[in-house]
Amino acid sequence: MSNRKNGQWRLKTRPVGMVKTTDFEFVTEPVPDLKANEFLVRNLYFSFEPAMRGWLNDVESYVPPVQVNEVMRAFTVGQVIESDSADFSPGDFVQGMLGWQEYVTCGGPPGVSKLSEGIPPHLALSVLGGTGLTAYFGLLDIGKPKQGDVVVVSGAAGATGSVAGQIAKIKGASKVVGIAGGAEKCVWLTDELGFDAAIDYKTENVEDRLATLCPEGINIFFDNVGGSILDDALTNMAMHGRVVLCGAISGYNDEDLPPGPKNYTQLIVQRGRMEGFIVFDYMHKASEAMQDLSAWLSEGRIKHTEDIQEGIENAPVTFLRLFQGKNKGKQLLKIADAPI
Ligand SMILES: NC(=O)c1ccc[n+]([C@@H]2O[C@H](COP(=O)([O-])OP(=O)(O)OC[C@H]3O[C@@H](n4cnc5c(N)ncnc54)[C@H](OP(=O)(O)O)[C@@H]3O)[C@@H](O)[C@H]2O)c1
């Protein structure tokens, strides 16, 4: 047995309503010796997604629920520090669903894969990872943008929304409007990311502002939020408009199902479409998206930001930041510097 100790955050109790830091418990256990063909990863960054809240409910979804006493599931990037595998060597950067823990013993794919050459770990968890892919395929495959479209994005200053809005501009949108919480985020969207307008849903009437900003209607609504903001957008859809159901964070901590969108009949009147998607279904096409996203990044056509907190002790607090609107861009937690 090695002398290494593995700090881990486990699910202690299933949250009821808003998730709390006390729903998780920090435990330490020895790191076991490697068996044949295994390798040991030291986690460097944890990625935080609002969907992780849904994984804590005891309901079947597109992934099974996290079990009580199980290490909290999360995407991470780490570095191989010991190896008995022919395919993974010390120093390799890897990514996978490796959870809120410092060390993890791996047996190889499908649970873990090497990072593409030259991609910094924090980008592999944000714009050049699942976040970028979600924005890319949600907007392009579900939204099907056309030249001159008016595009509205909710959760626009978050990880996915900020990228989706910029891709809409690249694809020829005539106007991109972001909806976000707070003046500072709204200024960031218009002054730095190139959105044409932003609505602060905390202080403004979203339905009225959308009507003013999009007098011909919304062609694509990329929704990360759901709830009343979805209703406000539905009221303002253009003929043959598309609603991309990416997420619905406004209801993730609700104890009861939120009331359905009351303005959905606008989709009948406007011959519109509302469609959900899960990014996992697009993994076979990830390299195509990565080529575009990498090119747009290096050309400066997509700007990104990561909100990087530090220290494994802060994992639950960092998770809660998503639901408090404290993050701008992608929420990450740095656990360690690359040890090798
Ligand atoms: N379909 C898929 O495959 C897929 C994949 C990844 C993510 N998603 C979804 O995409 C959405 C965005 O995820 P992300 O990782 O990019 O997170 P994010 O947008 O970076 O972070 C969450 C943001 O949501 C906003 N928010 C929190 N509570 C809210 C509320 N009650 N009402 C309105 N806004 C609220 C906050 O911004 P404000 O300050 O603006 O309130 C917060 O910063 C989520 O709904 C997530 O579930 C879907």
The ligand as a Tripos MOL2 file, in Angstrom:
@<TRIPOS>MOLECULE
LIG
   48    52     1     0     0
SMALL
NO_CHARGES

@<TRIPOS>ATOM
      1 N1        -27.9870   19.4090  -23.1580 N.am      1 LIG1
      2 C1        -26.7310   19.1440  -22.8390 C.2       1 LIG1
      3 O1        -26.1180   18.1840  -23.3080 O.2       1 LIG1
      4 C2        -26.0350   20.0430  -21.8700 C.ar      1 LIG1
      5 C3        -24.6510   19.9440  -21.6460 C.ar      1 LIG1
      6 C4        -24.0530   20.8510  -20.7560 C.ar      1 LIG1
      7 C5        -24.8320   21.8180  -20.1190 C.ar      1 LIG1
      8 N2        -26.1840   21.8490  -20.3480 N.ar      1 LIG1
      9 C6        -27.0400   22.8530  -19.7140 C.3       1 LIG1
     10 O2        -26.6160   24.1090  -20.1610 O.3       1 LIG1
     11 C7        -26.9270   25.0900  -19.1660 C.3       1 LIG1
     12 C8        -25.6820   25.9080  -18.8720 C.3       1 LIG1
     13 O3        -24.6840   25.0610  -18.3000 O.3       1 LIG1
     14 P1        -23.2170   25.6260  -18.0480 P.3       1 LIG1
     15 O4        -22.3710   24.4620  -17.6660 O.co2     1 LIG1
     16 O5        -22.8240   26.4540  -19.2040 O.co2     1 LIG1
     17 O6        -23.4180   26.5050  -16.7430 O.3       1 LIG1
     18 P2        -23.2440   28.0750  -16.6100 P.3       1 LIG1
     19 O7        -24.2060   28.7250  -17.5380 O.co2     1 LIG1
     20 O8        -21.8110   28.4150  -16.7430 O.co2     1 LIG1
     21 O9        -23.6300   28.3740  -15.0950 O.3       1 LIG1
     22 C9        -24.9090   28.4590  -14.6610 C.3       1 LIG1
     23 C10       -25.5020   29.8940  -14.7910 C.3       1 LIG1
     24 O10       -26.9140   29.7890  -14.7570 O.3       1 LIG1
     25 C11       -27.4580   30.9820  -14.2920 C.3       1 LIG1
     26 N3        -28.5410   30.7150  -13.3340 N.ar      1 LIG1
     27 C12       -28.4350   30.0710  -12.1470 C.ar      1 LIG1
     28 N4        -29.6350   30.0010  -11.5490 N.ar      1 LIG1
     29 C13       -30.5100   30.6270  -12.3840 C.ar      1 LIG1
     30 C14       -31.9090   30.9000  -12.3280 C.ar      1 LIG1
     31 N5        -32.6730   30.5040  -11.2910 N.pl3     1 LIG1
     32 N6        -32.4680   31.5870  -13.3480 N.ar      1 LIG1
     33 C15       -31.7390   32.0000  -14.3930 C.ar      1 LIG1
     34 N7        -30.4110   31.7680  -14.5160 N.ar      1 LIG1
     35 C16       -29.8020   31.0840  -13.5150 C.ar      1 LIG1
     36 C17       -26.3330   31.7570  -13.6050 C.3       1 LIG1
     37 O11       -26.0560   32.9010  -14.3820 O.3       1 LIG1
     38 P3        -26.8220   34.3240  -14.1110 P.3       1 LIG1
     39 O12       -25.9160   35.1050  -13.2400 O.co2     1 LIG1
     40 O13       -26.9850   34.8550  -15.4830 O.co2     1 LIG1
     41 O14       -28.1140   33.9920  -13.4190 O.co2     1 LIG1
     42 C18       -25.1720   30.8080  -13.6300 C.3       1 LIG1
     43 O15       -23.9390   31.4640  -13.7950 O.3       1 LIG1
     44 C19       -27.4440   24.3130  -17.9540 C.3       1 LIG1
     45 O16       -28.8510   24.3590  -17.9380 O.3       1 LIG1
     46 C20       -26.9500   22.9060  -18.2080 C.3       1 LIG1
     47 O17       -27.7340   21.9440  -17.5830 O.3       1 LIG1
     48 C21       -26.7780   20.9990  -21.2170 C.ar      1 LIG1
@<TRIPOS>BOND
     1     1     2 1
     2     2     3 2
     3     2     4 1
     4     4     5 ar
     5     4    48 ar
     6     5     6 ar
     7     6     7 ar
     8     7     8 ar
     9     8     9 1
    10     8    48 ar
    11     9    10 1
    12     9    46 1
    13    10    11 1
    14    11    12 1
    15    11    44 1
    16    12    13 1
    17    13    14 1
    18    14    15 2
    19    14    16 1
    20    14    17 1
    21    17    18 1
    22    18    19 2
    23    18    20 1
    24    18    21 1
    25    21    22 1
    26    22    23 1
    27    23    24 1
    28    23    42 1
    29    24    25 1
    30    25    26 1
    31    25    36 1
    32    26    27 ar
    33    26    35 ar
    34    27    28 ar
    35    28    29 ar
    36    29    30 ar
    37    29    35 ar
    38    30    31 1
    39    30    32 ar
    40    32    33 ar
    41    33    34 ar
    42    34    35 ar
    43    36    37 1
    44    36    42 1
    45    37    38 1
    46    38    39 2
    47    38    40 1
    48    38    41 1
    49    42    43 1
    50    44    45 1
    51    44    46 1
    52    46    47 1
@<TRIPOS>SUBSTRUCTURE
     1 LIG1         1 GROUP 0 **** ****
